Amino acid sequence: MEKIYSKVEKGLLLHLIFKLDEFETGRINIIPPDEFIQCSALKMNTGKTFKPHKHIVKEVTDLDRIAQESWVVLKGMVKCIFYDIDDTVIAVRFLDRGDASFTLRGGHNYEVMSDNTLVYEYKTGKYEGQERDKVFL
């Protein structure tokens, strides 16, 4: 897993890349537990099951939430351009089938590199429209 930290604010985690070939048997928690978006990689064998459950509604105590975003490439290739908190390019990476990117802070841009690319995009919500969600660089 590649972690991309700010050059402006040392120690501030901005982006993560998790590649398909990094899966190991069991669970890998990709995102630190104090971040709003959460993701784990699970490699499981036939018969694996979990206890039935539901999640508890929790009171939000941290109101300073930024929309955090993840892309998971199902098919094709995507070029990711990642930006630091001062809007300068900090890294350029390519995602292939099964790879995922996570933006916790900073900016990003994606360029699709092959026809019929399929991607799942996940974001923390709730979504209140483009004007309240993003600023274009």
Helices and strands as residue ranges (DSSP letters): E 2-5, E 13-18, G 20-22, E 26-29, E 40-43, E 69-75, E 78-83, E 89-95, E 100-103, E 108-112, E 118-123, H 130-133
